[in-house]
Each structure stands twice: as C-alpha cells, then as structure tokens.
Amino acid sequence: MKLLSRLLAVGWLLTSAASAAVWPVSIAEFVFTPATVNIGQGDTVIWTNTGALRHSTTSGTGGIPDGIWNSGIMDPTATFSHAFPNIGSFPYFCSLHLGMTGTVVVGPAGGFEEGRQVPVPSSMGLAVSPNPVRWSASIRYRPRGANPVSLEVLDLNGRLVRTLEPGTERALWDGTDNEGRQVQASVYIIRLSRGGNQNYARLVKLQ
C-alpha cells in the first residue's frame, strides 16, 4: 500500500510538472510587468524585483491583504513564486507602494492559447535533460551575443537553491544546494538570466 501511494504521488508530480507552466512577472520601480497575466489552472507565477527599490507582491485590493499570498518585502533581485490551483481573478498590490497593482487571471489548464503571453522556456532556448532526474541534469541554452549568462536553481517558493557555473552553452546540476547537500525530491525552477532577460524551465528531482 505504501509503495502504491508513493507511485501515485510520483505520477501526480510528473503529470503536474509536465502540464503546468511558469509565468514571469517583472517588478521594475513602480510597475508590475505584465500588469495582468493570464495563466492556466495549476500554473505558477514567479515575480522578480528587477528594479532598485524594495517591493512586495501581496494578494488583495485597496491595500487590504486577502491572505492568498504575500511575498513579504522583496529586495532588488529577489524572487517570489506562487502556484494557482483555482480558477478565478486574483488582484494584488505592493504593500510599500499601494498604487502598484496587478492581476493574475486563472483559466482552465491549457486555456488562454490565443493571445496569451508565451509561457516559460524550453521553446526559448532553455532545455533540461534528463527530466525527471535522479542524479545529474544537463541544462542547455542557445548562446546569444556576448552577454554574460547566470544560471540558478530555485525552489517553488522562489528561494535560491544553487548557483550554477555556466559553460558556453551548457551547465550541469548534480542535485545539490550551495552547501553541497543533496536536495529533496520536488519540482525546481531553472532560471537563466542574460542581458537583462530571464527564461525559466521546470525540473523534476526524484529521490
């Protein structure tokens, strides 16, 4: 029974990772970009503070939190992510600058194919294999110009797990964090930063 439960859990994890997408939102000075992001049920939004000021992403309206999510204060370069299991419209604001507002609109999984923002990654030159992975994963990307590349592994809360050493067009992750410890089985986000742009890909880590 325990084995069956574990297999069902792994199957659910792989199905969720394969069907879900990650949608980036940039926070620059006093604007969320895009201000409205249309996603599918089960997708994740990841906010990155790309400006010079501190901000937050806090669900609610009129400066009143509704408790669905709250990033806390985000310093420049900080990230925060939240998964959306329910369909609906979810407004949010910056608790430090109440005039900064945004909305996440969640439709059926696989919806919003017409006119929606392009979801994260592998189609944009970032690919991870094998995926899922038990030990070591190869992360490949297309070289573009002379801009330096930064590669990071994040958990689903947007916390930094590992900073990778990028090669010319490939990097390896051995499943450890920045302290050299093996990370637990979960879904992780690979973030590629280059020339002010960021791409994301999902990676499933097995035990």
C-alpha positions as CSV (number, residue, x, y, z in Angstrom):
1,M,0.0,0.0,0.0
2,K,2.8,2.4,0.8
3,L,4.5,1.6,-2.5
4,L,1.3,2.2,-4.4
5,S,0.8,5.5,-2.6
6,R,4.3,6.6,-3.4
7,L,4.0,5.6,-7.1
8,L,0.7,7.5,-7.3
9,A,2.3,10.6,-5.7
10,V,5.2,10.5,-8.1
11,G,2.8,10.1,-11.0
12,W,0.9,13.1,-9.9
13,L,4.1,15.1,-9.5
14,L,5.2,14.2,-13.0
15,T,1.8,15.0,-14.5
16,S,1.6,18.3,-12.8
17,A,5.1,19.3,-13.8
18,A,4.6,18.3,-17.4
19,S,1.3,20.2,-17.8
20,A,2.0,23.3,-15.7
21,A,3.8,26.4,-16.8
22,V,5.8,29.1,-15.0
23,W,4.9,32.8,-15.9
24,P,7.5,35.5,-15.1
25,V,6.4,39.0,-13.9
26,S,9.0,41.7,-13.5
27,I,8.8,44.4,-10.8
28,A,10.6,47.5,-12.0
29,E,10.4,50.7,-10.0
30,F,6.6,51.2,-9.7
31,V,5.2,48.8,-12.3
32,F,4.4,45.1,-12.4
33,T,5.1,43.8,-16.0
34,P,2.8,42.5,-17.3
35,A,0.2,44.1,-15.1
36,T,-2.3,41.4,-16.0
37,V,-1.0,37.8,-16.6
38,N,-3.3,35.2,-18.0
39,I,-2.4,31.7,-16.9
40,G,-3.8,28.2,-16.8
41,Q,-5.1,26.3,-13.7
42,G,-2.1,24.8,-11.8
43,D,0.4,27.2,-13.3
44,T,2.9,29.2,-11.2
45,V,3.7,32.9,-11.4
46,I,7.2,34.0,-10.4
47,W,7.9,37.6,-9.6
48,T,11.4,39.1,-9.8
49,N,12.3,42.5,-8.4
50,T,14.4,43.9,-11.3
51,G,14.4,47.5,-10.1
52,A,16.4,49.4,-7.5
53,L,13.6,49.7,-4.9
54,R,12.1,47.3,-2.4
55,H,8.6,46.0,-3.2
56,S,6.2,43.2,-2.4
57,T,3.5,41.2,-4.2
58,T,0.5,40.9,-1.8
59,S,-2.8,39.5,-2.8
60,G,-5.9,41.6,-2.2
61,T,-7.3,45.0,-3.2
62,G,-7.3,48.5,-1.8
63,G,-4.2,47.9,0.2
64,I,-6.0,45.2,2.2
65,P,-4.4,41.7,2.0
66,D,-6.8,38.7,1.5
67,G,-4.3,36.1,2.7
68,I,-3.9,34.1,-0.5
69,W,-0.2,35.0,-0.9
70,N,2.3,37.6,0.5
71,S,5.9,37.7,-0.6
72,G,7.0,40.0,2.3
73,I,9.4,42.7,1.4
74,M,11.5,41.9,-1.7
75,D,14.9,43.4,-2.0
76,P,16.3,44.1,-5.5
77,T,17.0,40.8,-7.4
78,A,14.7,38.9,-5.0
79,T,12.1,36.4,-6.4
80,F,8.9,35.0,-5.1
81,S,6.6,32.4,-6.7
82,H,3.0,31.2,-6.1
83,A,1.1,28.4,-7.7
84,F,-2.6,28.9,-8.6
85,P,-4.7,25.7,-8.2
86,N,-8.1,27.5,-8.5
87,I,-9.8,29.3,-11.4
88,G,-10.6,33.0,-10.9
89,S,-9.2,36.5,-11.0
90,F,-6.7,37.4,-8.3
91,P,-5.8,41.1,-7.8
92,Y,-2.6,42.1,-5.9
93,F,-0.6,45.1,-4.9
94,C,2.7,46.3,-3.4
95,S,2.4,46.8,0.3
96,L,5.0,49.6,0.2
97,H,3.5,51.4,-2.8
98,L,-0.2,50.9,-2.8
99,G,-0.6,52.5,-6.3
100,M,1.2,49.5,-7.8
101,T,-1.4,46.8,-8.7
102,G,-1.6,43.7,-10.8
103,T,-3.9,40.9,-11.6
104,V,-3.5,37.1,-12.2
105,V,-6.3,35.7,-14.2
106,V,-6.5,31.9,-14.0
107,G,-8.4,29.9,-16.6
108,P,-8.8,26.2,-17.3
109,A,-5.5,24.3,-17.6
110,G,-4.2,24.6,-21.2
111,G,-6.5,27.6,-21.8
112,F,-5.6,31.1,-22.9
113,E,-3.9,29.8,-26.0
114,E,-5.0,32.8,-28.1
115,G,-3.2,36.0,-27.3
116,R,-1.7,35.0,-24.0
117,Q,1.9,35.6,-23.0
118,V,4.3,32.9,-24.1
119,P,4.9,30.6,-21.2
120,V,8.3,29.8,-19.9
121,P,11.1,28.4,-21.6
122,S,12.4,25.3,-23.2
123,S,11.0,26.7,-26.5
124,M,13.0,29.8,-25.9
125,G,16.4,28.1,-25.9
126,L,16.5,26.6,-22.4
127,A,16.3,22.8,-22.1
128,V,16.9,20.3,-19.3
129,S,17.6,16.6,-19.7
130,P,17.0,14.1,-18.4
131,N,13.8,15.4,-16.8
132,P,12.8,14.0,-14.4
133,V,16.3,13.4,-13.0
134,R,17.6,11.3,-10.1
135,W,21.3,12.4,-10.1
136,S,22.7,14.8,-12.6
137,A,20.9,17.1,-15.1
138,S,22.3,18.8,-18.2
139,I,21.0,22.3,-18.8
140,R,21.4,23.6,-22.3
141,Y,20.8,27.0,-23.8
142,R,21.5,28.8,-27.0
143,P,24.4,31.2,-26.9
144,R,23.3,34.8,-27.9
145,G,25.9,37.5,-28.3
146,A,28.5,38.4,-25.7
147,N,26.1,39.0,-22.7
148,P,27.2,37.0,-19.6
149,V,25.0,34.2,-18.5
150,S,23.7,33.5,-15.0
151,L,22.1,30.1,-14.1
152,E,20.3,29.5,-10.8
153,V,18.2,26.7,-9.4
154,L,15.1,27.9,-7.3
155,D,12.6,26.1,-5.3
156,L,8.9,26.6,-5.8
157,N,8.9,29.4,-3.3
158,G,11.4,31.3,-5.4
159,R,14.2,30.7,-2.9
160,L,17.7,30.2,-4.3
161,V,18.9,26.6,-4.1
162,R,22.1,26.6,-6.2
163,T,24.1,29.0,-8.3
164,L,25.5,27.1,-11.3
165,E,28.7,27.7,-13.2
166,P,27.6,28.2,-16.9
167,G,29.7,26.9,-19.8
168,T,29.5,28.2,-23.3
169,E,26.1,26.6,-23.9
170,R,25.7,24.0,-21.2
171,A,25.8,23.6,-17.4
172,L,25.4,20.6,-15.1
173,W,23.5,20.4,-11.8
174,D,24.3,17.4,-9.6
175,G,21.2,17.8,-7.4
176,T,22.9,19.6,-4.5
177,D,22.4,23.0,-3.0
178,N,25.1,25.7,-2.5
179,E,26.2,23.9,0.7
180,G,26.8,20.7,-1.2
181,R,23.8,18.9,0.3
182,Q,21.5,16.7,-1.8
183,V,18.1,18.4,-2.2
184,Q,14.9,16.6,-1.6
185,A,12.6,15.2,-4.3
186,S,10.5,18.1,-5.7
187,V,9.9,20.3,-8.7
188,Y,12.6,23.0,-9.1
189,I,12.8,26.1,-11.4
190,I,15.9,26.7,-13.5
191,R,16.4,30.5,-14.1
192,L,18.6,31.7,-17.0
193,S,19.5,35.4,-16.8
194,R,21.2,37.1,-19.8
195,G,21.4,40.7,-20.9
196,G,18.6,41.8,-18.6
197,N,16.3,39.0,-19.8
198,Q,15.2,35.9,-17.9
199,N,14.0,32.5,-19.1
200,Y,12.7,29.6,-16.9
201,A,12.3,25.9,-17.1
202,R,11.0,23.2,-14.7
203,L,13.0,20.3,-13.5
204,V,11.6,17.3,-11.5
205,K,14.1,15.9,-9.0
206,L,13.5,12.3,-7.9
207,Q,14.7,10.8,-4.6
